[in-house]
Amino acid sequence: MKKIAIALLIILGCTSISYGQDSNSTEQEPFVFAEQMPEFPGGDNALMSFLQRNIKYPIKALKKNIEGIVMINFVVEKDGRISKVKVTKGIGGGCDEEALRVIKKMPKWKPGKQGGKPVPVYFDIPVNFKIE
């Protein structure tokens, strides 16, 4: 009998580095990099714990032995809300949808800041689905 262990590893961080626009503009596009980047309440360990508690390995992915990294991009708004959530690199088997589902249900973040003022900031999270 084959034993299947399921592990979910989360790698955190902003994967793009460039600068946003002037924080005084009226139509504020999200920054790719801000002086103070957004933070999940409680920090990276709390984010990893949240994702590990909430992500369920999709049955379809298990049956087809699908493993890999799903890249999720979203905006942390000025008030800490998560918006514009999308998959930028998927692996299929239901993993993309599962990563999206959980990211969309995250609580408000501590927003990023530019010049001491809250600004919207793009954020990337790679979610590694691995069967052991």
Secondary structure, DSSP 4 states (H G I P E B T S, - for coil): -----EEEEE--S---------TT-SS-PPBSS-SB--B-TT-HHHHHHHHHHH----HHHHHTT--EEEEEEEEE-TTS-EEEEEEEE---TTHHHHHHHHHHTPPPPBPEEETTEEE-EEEEEEEEEEE-
